[in-house]
Amino acid sequence: MDIIEGQNLADKIAEEVPAVDQAVRWIIQVAEALHVVHEAGVVHCDLKPANVLVSSDDRVVITDFGLARTTTSTINSDATLAGSAPWMAPEQTDPVFGSIDHRTDVYGLGALLFTLLTGHPPFEATRIPDVLAQIVSQSPVPPSRLRSGIFPHLDELCLWCLAKLPERRTASVADFLRSIESFSPENPQNHKI
């Protein structure tokens, strides 16, 4: 692996929540990398700010594939709780929500975008069981309620990715990319999901 001179997104967000246009630039790079990962038949399963590095030249790198799985895996690990609670998809907490697949990473992408826009994950609590309970039973608030300057298109995209049931999320990272790349801070009314 290359040595990356820079910081992870968790550290960057702790210092200062990025401007909306910077958040969009970073999430596009994450989505482009994730699309390549999915094309190779791999699901990351642990997208979070600490697992995304930003190099000194502002290039994004996804790291920590420790929980990744292949889409062709025959191992039944759906009953194993694994991930980072504030960014976990509902199906990672309970298989009643569906199987873990590429849409699990779509949820993670939405949670990461939410965090970049607001400085907080979609669900927070002091205890992990409380976070997990929120993930499976509550709907996240639109990011614009937590920070001004977030356009409706980004609210809609975040909430679309954070749908409880995988089949209600954007179908793929490619669809996510088509939607986010149409975003223009200068003219948000022209862009709908």
Secondary structure as UniProt FT lines:
FT   STRAND          6..8
FT   HELIX           9..15
FT   HELIX           20..39
FT   TURN            40..41
FT   STRAND          42..43
FT   HELIX           49..51
FT   STRAND          52..55
FT   TURN            56..57
FT   STRAND          60..62
FT   TURN            66..67
FT   STRAND          69..70
FT   TURN            71..72
FT   TURN            78..79
FT   HELIX           85..87
FT   HELIX           90..93
FT   HELIX           95..97
FT   HELIX           102..118
FT   HELIX           128..137
FT   HELIX           143..145
FT   TURN            148..149
FT   HELIX           152..161
FT   HELIX           166..168
FT   HELIX           173..181
FT   TURN            185..186
FT   HELIX           188..190
//
